[in-house]
């Protein structure tokens, strides 16, 4: 993995809770070696926060969209920020 470390926050809307979204996202993130976390939100959306090289984060977002979860995603809203030094990968 190379490149400047960044943080991406992605909000997924649609039928994204109760379909294994967090499990799949966590496994994809762990396989790519990024840090951060994924959690269900009270409004029915799922939020992903991930840190790593920008090219790897873009790959993670693409893998989520093209995984079995893709048909459940009605929208994906992303926001890019400077990395904050997150460690591990939480799942809530």
N, C-alpha and C positions, 0 to 999 in steps of 0.2 A: 504494500500500500504506500502510495506516495501522494504528495500534495499537501497544501495547507489544510489544517484541521478547521472544520466549520461545525456549526450546529444547524440542524434543520428541525423545524416543528411542523408536523403535518397533521391536519385535522381531517378525518375521514367521516363522511356522512353517508347515510343509506341504511341498508340492513346489515350493519357491521358489528352489532352486539349479539352474542349467543351463537356465533357461527365459527368460533375458534380463531377470530382475528388476532387477538393478543398473542396466542400461542404461536401461530404461524409467523407473525411479525417478529416476535422474540427469537424464534429459531433462525429466521433469515438474518437478523441483525447479529446474532452470535456467530453464525457461519462466516459473516463478513468481518467480524472483529470490531464492530462499532460499539460505543457505549451509549447509555441513555435509558429509555424506558418507554413503556406503552401502557395506557390506561383507558378504561371506560369512563366517559363523562356522563353526568346526570341527564343531559339532554338527548342521549341516545347515540352520540358520536363517539369516536375513538380518537385519542391523541397520541401521536408518536413523537418523541423527542430523541434525536440521535446525534451523536458527535463522531466525527471521523474525517478522513480526507474527503473533499467534496466529490470527487469522482466515485468513491465508494458509496457515499450517501445517495448519490443519484442512481447508482445501481440498486441499492436497497429499495428506493421508491419504485423503480421500474419492476423489480421482482415482486413487490407487494401487489402492484397493479396487474401483473401478468400471472399471478398465482391463482389458485382456486377461489380466492377472495374477490378477484376482479369484478365479477358480475354483481357482487353485493355493494360495491362502492358507487354511490351516486355522485359524489364530489370529493375532491382532494384539494385542500387549501394549504399551501406551504409558505413558510416564512423562514428565511435564511438569516443567521446571526453568527457572530464570532463564537468560537468554542469557549466553554466555561470550565473545562476540565472535569466533566462527569466521569465517574468510574462505575464499572459493572453495568448491569442492565436490569432495571426494575420492571415489575409486572404487577399491575393493580387492576 
